Amino acid sequence: MIQHLPFLPVLLPMLAGVILLIPPFGNSKTSKRVTSVMLSIVAFIAALALLMKVHADGTQVYAIGDWSAPFGIVLVADPLSTLLVCLATLLGVVCVLYASAGDDEKGSFFHPLVHFLILGVSGAFLTGDAFNLFVFFEVLLIASYALLMHGGDKKNTRAALHYVILNLVGSAVFLIALGVLYGVLGTLNMADMALKVAVLQGDDVYLAKIGGLLLLIVFALKGALLPLHLWLPNTYATAMPVVAALFAIMTKVGIYSMMRVYTLIFGNEAGQLSHMAQSWLWWLAIATIVMGAVGVLASKDLRKLVANLVIVSVGTLVALVAVQTAEASAAAIYYLVHSTLVTAALFILADLIARQRGKVADRITAATPVHQPMLLGVCFLIAAVAVIGMPPLSGFIGKVWLLKATLNAEYTFVFWALYLMVSLAVLIAIAKAGSTVFWHHQGKVAENTRQERVHPAQLIALIILISGAPLMSVFAGPLSEYVIGAASQLHDFNSNINLILSGGL
Amino acid sequence: MELLYAACVGLMVSCGVFLILRARTFPVVLGLTMLSYAVNLFLFSSGRLSTNQAAVLGYSAEYADPLPQALVLTAIVIGFAMTAFVVILAIRGRTDLGSDHVDGQAPKSNKKVKV
């Protein structure tokens, strides 16, 4: 059993999805909800167990079907991927719990789809094979297409249509990139690809470069980097908030893939191709941050505001990926965990606020006060402080860390100046939104919204997410140690390659 | 053979891109299908083109690379599911939005075309 541990975060959500479709568990509302929450907790515990194991014994390499690398597909559970798998499964628990308060009945098959999405996300984090990465991308995408349509209206259909078509084109580009890379390198195992890239000569170098940059397009599309980010605000703002909270991890999958591909395959050791994406990523990231800030300032409702905050965080992360030092990667990993939790919390908060304001919903305008101003207000304050990056919460630590990590990058003064201005813009936008929603009232609490008190399940989900920010700053010591270890492992070319190709022995 | 093959792939990609840019759901679906055909052919060629060679080791002196064939198979299956989904979505979009334009309504300059 214990040697199969790295496979469990992929296997358990798949079994959960299937179990939830068959009669004894899929019959009534209650049995569905209880089973789904239980199974998501089991998946989270398995991910935690894997984290413990990786922390104690180092990276685990699991050869699926016992076909050893580079011929078979391997799952690589290193500190980075395991941490992100934990994050994804935690988000799964929270969203299933939150939706159990009633959102899951607005469409069919909510619970199985969430588990399939988690399956795709965990698989994409763990896999060490480029084609397998594509397969897991497709798994998470098709689950996300269906979730996006869950309980949707007209606006939602349009956003979903754009999202699906864009991602199908993205998948085609992904396959072309893989075809080019396979044609040149003769392998799809990421570690083996890294070895082959280092010894390329002649025209093959350019072909591999084309393949690598095509991959960059795909990851930029998934991660919502500047020219390819336009789908994100509409998609996230029209999806059901609980689904949007779950999607908070999906842009991170794109960024994680960038980290993997451009530090392992096209990193320091890649000969002529080393750091080929760096100059692109750096400027695109800065532009993304600025566009995100413009979007944040222009947002007329809370959900759109949060969606634009996601774009800012994507830009920040990609800037760190572009620096390509172990320190920057450590900052990126910390910031990634922080931003995923906080944006998910904000999406859920926006939903709770919208429910208690009647027709006005989450538009940022004076309206009837919310029914539970203390609870929602305090949560909003914590999440806002965290996302803006003010002390003492996790956002501040992440921000200081990332500014320090970019100290030696080229044109860092541009980044620093713009990034701090953007932080100010975010501060202004959120302060304005918060004060309008909680302090500018018109009329009394509407009668019908009194019914919409926060459900206990929703409250637990919200508290789990909100407590992430203070906990990440209280336990910043051990967490940063772990993250620095994960980052140095990510940048340690030789040990990575040896470990994966020898099957982790 | 290489020239013909490459020309076919290129032609299909350009047709696919053209159809996707038509921005009406039916051409877009056709374009996506065309694009995925082209991609499948392209993937197939990444193992080098050859004739009369077994894809199994030991059955002929020169053998064809079996991996691209497996990749194409996977890509076909996934592409099939995705196409099915986008067809359903397109039908739903037509009913929900009242138009087969991907934006829900055609831009004003196109209004001359009667639907």
Boltz contact constraints between the chains, C-beta under 6 A:
constraints:
  - contact:
      token1: [A, 131]
      token2: [B, 71]
      max_distance: 6.0
  - contact:
      token1: [A, 138]
      token2: [B, 78]
      max_distance: 6.0
  - contact:
      token1: [A, 154]
      token2: [B, 96]
      max_distance: 6.0
  - contact:
      token1: [A, 157]
      token2: [B, 92]
      max_distance: 6.0
  - contact:
      token1: [A, 157]
      token2: [B, 93]
      max_distance: 6.0
  - contact:
      token1: [A, 157]
      token2: [B, 96]
      max_distance: 6.0
  - contact:
      token1: [A, 158]
      token2: [B, 104]
      max_distance: 6.0
  - contact:
      token1: [A, 161]
      token2: [B, 89]
      max_distance: 6.0
  - contact:
      token1: [A, 161]
      token2: [B, 93]
      max_distance: 6.0
  - contact:
      token1: [A, 161]
      token2: [B, 102]
      max_distance: 6.0
  - contact:
      token1: [A, 164]
      token2: [B, 86]
      max_distance: 6.0
  - contact:
      token1: [A, 164]
      token2: [B, 89]
      max_distance: 6.0
  - contact:
      token1: [A, 168]
      token2: [B, 32]
      max_distance: 6.0
  - contact:
      token1: [A, 168]
      token2: [B, 82]
      max_distance: 6.0
  - contact:
      token1: [A, 172]
      token2: [B, 35]
      max_distance: 6.0
  - contact:
      token1: [A, 172]
      token2: [B, 39]
      max_distance: 6.0
  - contact:
      token1: [A, 175]
      token2: [B, 39]
      max_distance: 6.0
  - contact:
      token1: [A, 175]
      token2: [B, 43]
      max_distance: 6.0
  - contact:
      token1: [A, 175]
      token2: [B, 75]
      max_distance: 6.0
  - contact:
      token1: [A, 176]
      token2: [B, 39]
      max_distance: 6.0
  - contact:
      token1: [A, 176]
      token2: [B, 42]
      max_distance: 6.0
  - contact:
      token1: [A, 179]
      token2: [B, 42]
      max_distance: 6.0
  - contact:
      token1: [A, 179]
      token2: [B, 43]
      max_distance: 6.0
  - contact:
      token1: [A, 179]
      token2: [B, 46]
      max_distance: 6.0
  - contact:
      token1: [A, 182]
      token2: [B, 46]
      max_distance: 6.0
  - contact:
      token1: [A, 183]
      token2: [B, 46]
      max_distance: 6.0
